[in-house]
Amino acid sequence: MNPYIYLRALKHAEHTVFCVQKGQKTYYDARFNKYLPLSSGQQVKRSVLQLLTDNLNVPVSPVTFNYEIEIKKENNKILKPKEPWATCNPTYVDQLIGGWMRAKNMAISSDNEEESEQKDEKSVLKRRSPLSISAMRPLHPLLAGIDEECISFDRSDHPDYHPVNVRIKGTNKLLTEEEIEDFLDKNNRSLNRRIWIPDNKRTTGLFVYDIAIDLRTLFCVSTNQHEPEIRKEMISFLKEKGWVESMNAFGKCLVLPKEEREKVIPALADALINWRITSNQARTFSLMETLAVAISDNANTIASAIRAKLVDDGEKPKAKPIVDENAGAELYVTLPCASYIVTESETAEALENAKNSLISRMMAFDYEHQL
């Protein structure tokens, strides 16, 4: 059995923001000489993991944020941020699926610390996520774009309710109301309660994201201590929790018990298809409806199933979006897809059927007996 599942999904976005960086994160396409919007793979991954934990009604794993105080000359103290620490605990589902990296960023020099604490703070633990996730980017450079708008923060409808502070530059002194009115009168100026925010980027178009699932490591944690994912203490803890000792292509490992896998798999399948970007969209929410999903154990077939074709109409090139049922992948087309692509195969059950396909593929893999 092929140990990989490949998924491509096509989404429509309408006048929205994926990731805030000067309004909208972009990259440059040299072929078509234009800047294009994207949502990073990290943001897609975080959205998937958030929905996964929501579906299971479990908390996300805690993160420890580390800081270091550096003492300079004349007893000046500078607070410096260091690398945050993950729990490195696969009993948290977002750690099991999302992976972790805990770097040795706070070496201890004091001789009074316990040896176990020194090891804890100096160790490097890393687990590669079994999910490889692409950025969400345009299906084709000609099928998405960016526009700009000028927005405002306006409270001018109740001027008496919203106070205005005027201070002299370089000081904390506030002008009195009489001093403000005197200044405005003498300088022919006014104060309003409206701030204009120019050049806000928004994006619209057809977008795709790709995910590869490595079934060999999906529910397996390596027990190798030469390049450790977990420490020996965690290995003992997981065994007590019922994790099964086994072997995969990468060596000895512990496998999440079957009854726990059967809880996670449906929630994960749902999260991979139905995730949404909900942050940074207070002004510009978009449903980002899913138009089509392609699933296969061959990466080339999902690229063929959901694609675009460049069309030269004699004036300037255009791109035509295509969903192809005969490309070799399982294809699931939703009702909204017919608004943007000519298709006769759309169904109301498309996303549910796609989710069930993912569930059956993940359930069928023999995690305990890979070798």
N, C-alpha and C positions, 0 to 999 in steps of 0.2 A: 504493500500500500504506500502510495506517495505520502510522505510526512508533511507536505505543505498544502495549505489552503490559500488561494489567492482571491481577493475580493476587489472589485472596482465599483464605485457608485458615482452616479451623475446627479448633481444637485443644481437647483436654480436659486440664485440669490438676487434680491431686488433692493437696490439703493440702501446698502448696509455697510457695516464695518466688520472686518474679520479680526484684525489685530491692530491695536492702536500704536502707531509709530508715525507721528505727524499726521494723524487722522486715519491712515490706512497703510499697512505694510505692502511694499511693492518690490518687484524685481524687474530687471531690464531684459527684454527679448531682442537680441541682436538681429535675428532674421527679419522681424517685422518692425524693428526700430520703434518700439513703444514700451512704456512701463506698464506692467500688469500686476493686478492684485493677487495676494495669496494669503492663506492661513497656514502657518508653519506646522510641520509634522508634530512638534511638541504641543502645540495648542490643540490639534486634533486628538492627540493621545490623551491629554488631560481631560478633554470633553468626554471621550470614551470611558475613561476610568471613573469620572464623576457619575455618569449615568449607570455604570456597573455597580458602584457602591450604593447608589440610590435604589436601583432595582432590588438589591439584596438587603436593603435597609441596615447597612453596617457602616461604621465610621471609616473615614480614610485614615491611613497610618499617620501618627504624629511625626513631625519634623523638628529636630533640635537646631535652633539658630545659634551659632557660636560667634562670640566677639572676643577681641583681645585688646587689653590696654597696654599701650606702649608709652613708657616714661621718657620724655625728652629732657633737654637741658632746662634748668630753672624750674624743675618739678612740673613741667607741662605734661599733661596726660592726654594721649590721643586714643580714641576708641576706634578700632579697626574691625570691620566685618571679616569673618573667616568662612570657610566652606560649611554649609549646613550638613547635618547628619541625618540620614535615613535610619529607620529602625532595623533594616536588614532582616525583617521577620516575615516569612512567607505565609504566616497565618492571617496577615492582613491581605485581602484579595487584591488591593491596588498595588501592593508590593509584589505579590506572586505574579501578576499579569504585567505590571509596568516595569519590573526590575528595579535595581538600586545601584548606587555608587556611594561608598563611604571612604573618603580620602583621609590620609594621615596629615591633618592640617594643624594639629595643636599638640606638638610634641612637648612632653613634660620634662623639665630639667631638675625639678626638686627631688632630692633624695628621700624625702619624707613620704612620698606617695607610695601606695601599695603597688606591687608588681602587676597585679591583675588590672588595676586602673590604668597603668602605663600601657599595657598591651591593648586595652580597650580603646584608648584615645589615639594610639599610633597605628592601629591595624588598617589595612586596606581591604575592603570587601566589595565585590561587584558582581552583579547578576545582570546579564543581558536580557532585555525583554524578549519574550517569545513572539511579540508583535513587531513587525517592521512597518512603519507608517510613513507614508509620503506626505508632503505638503498638499493642501487642497489648492489647486491652481486651475486656470481656465482650461476647458476641454481643447480649445484652440485659441491662439492669440487674437483672432478676429471675432471670437464669440464672447468676449468679456471686455469690460472697459472701466475707466475711472472718471468720475465727474467731481467737480468741486462746488461747494456751496458756502455761503456766508451765514453763519448762525449767530444768535445773540442770547445773552443772559439778561432778561428784561424784567425789571420790577418797577417800571415807571407808572403803573396803574395805581399804586398806593404810596405816593412819595412821603407822606407823613408817617407811615408805618415803618419804612426802611431808612435807618439813619445813614448819614454820610460823615465820614471822618476825613479831615484835612490836617496833615501834620507838616511841619517845616522839615525839609530834607536834612538828614544827618542828626535829627533829634527825635525824642519821643513826645514833644510838645504838640498837643492838639489845639487847633484854633477854636475859639468859642463861636457860637452861632452868630453873634454880632460881628466878629472879625471876618467870618466867612462872607456874610452879606455885604460888609464894607468892601472886601476885596472884589467880589463879583460886580458890584456897582461901579467901582472906580476903573475896573479893567474890562468892562463890557463882556463878561463871561457868564457861563451858566454851568450848573452841575446837574447831570442826569443820573438816573439809576438804570442805565442800559450799557452793556459792554458787548461790542461786536467782536466775533471770533471768526476771522477770515480763513479762506483756503482750506476748508474741511473736506477731505477726500472721502468719497463714497463709491461703492462698486456695485455693478449689475452684470449678470451674465450666467453662463453655464460653466459649472466647475466639476472637476473630478478629484477623487482621492483614491489611493490604492493601499491595501493592507495585505501583508503576507503573514500567515500564522505558521509558526514552526511547532508542529504537534509533538515533536520529540522533547521539547523543553517546556511545553505549555503548563503542565502540572508537575514537572519534575525539577528538583533542586539538587545541584551537584554537591557531593560530600568530599570532593577533592580538596585537600588542605594545602596543596602547593600553590594554587591560585584560588583561594577560597571564596565561595559565595556566602557561606555561613561558617561560624565558629563551631568548635566541638560541643560547646554547651548548648547551642541551638539544635545541633543534630540529635542530642539526647532528648531535648524538649520535644522535638517533632516526633520522635519514635514513641514517646509517651502519649502523644496525641493520636497515634494510630497511623502515622505515615508509613508507607511500605518501602522496604529496602528493595532496590532493583538496579538494573543496568541499562543505560542507553548508549547511543553512539559516542557519547563524550565521557563515559566512564560510570562509576558507581553514583547512585543518586537515591533520593527519597521521593516517593510519589504520593500526592494527595489522595486520601482514601476515596473510593468510588462514590460513596454516598455524598461526600462533599463536592466532588466533581459534578455530580448530577444536579446540584443546586446552582453551581457557578455557570455551567455551560449555557442554559437558557438565558440567564441574565447577561452573559457576555455576548451571545449572538444578537440579542436585542440592542445592546449598547453599540456594537459595531455598525449597525444599520441605522439606528434611530437617534444617535447623538445629535446634539445641537450646540452651537456656540451661543451662550447666553450672556457672557460678560461683555462689557464695553458697548452695549447696544441700547442704552437707555433712550437715545433719541431716534435710533434707526433700526428697530427690530425687524428682522425678516424671518419668515417661516423656514427658509432654506429647504423647501420641500425636496424630497428625493424623487427623481424621475425614473431612474433605472438602476438595477443592481446586476452585476455579472459575477458569477462564482465558478471557480475551476481549480484543478490541481496543476494547471499549465498557465504560466504568467502571460504567454503570448496570446492565448485565446481571450482573456479578459480585455487585453488591449485592442483586439480586433472587434470584440462584441460591442464596446462603447468607444466610438472614435469620431473623428471629423474628416471631411474630405474637402480639399482645396478646389474651388471652382473658379475658372477664369471666364468671366462673362464679357470680355472685350474692353471693359472700362477699368475696373480695378478688381483684384482678387477678392473672393468671398469664401467663407467656410460654411459647409453644410454639416450639421450634426447627424450622426447615424447611430442607431441601435440595431444590431444585427443578430437575429436568432440562429443563424447558420454559421457562426464563426467558431463553434466548438465549445463554448462556455454555456452554463445555465444562465439564462437571461430572464429577468423579472422586470416588467415595465408597468409603472403606476399610471393611474388615470391622468394626473397633471401633465405627464410627459407629452400627451397628444396636443397640448397647447404650443409646443415648441418643435416637435419632431413628428413627421408623418408616420403613423404607426397604426396597426390594426390589432395589436396583441396586448394592449393595456388592460389591466384588471384591477379591481378593488382589493384583491387579496395578494397582490404582488409582494409587498414587503413582508407579510406574514409567511408567505411561501418561501421567500428568500431566507428568513430567519429559521424556518424549519429545516431548510437544506443545510445551513451552517450547524444547527444542533445535531442533525443526524451524522454529519461528517465528523464532528468532534466526539460524539458518543461512540462512533464505530472504531476509533483508534484504540489499540491495546497498549495503554500506557505502562502497565506493569511488566509486560513481556515483549519488549521492543527488540531484544536480541535472542 
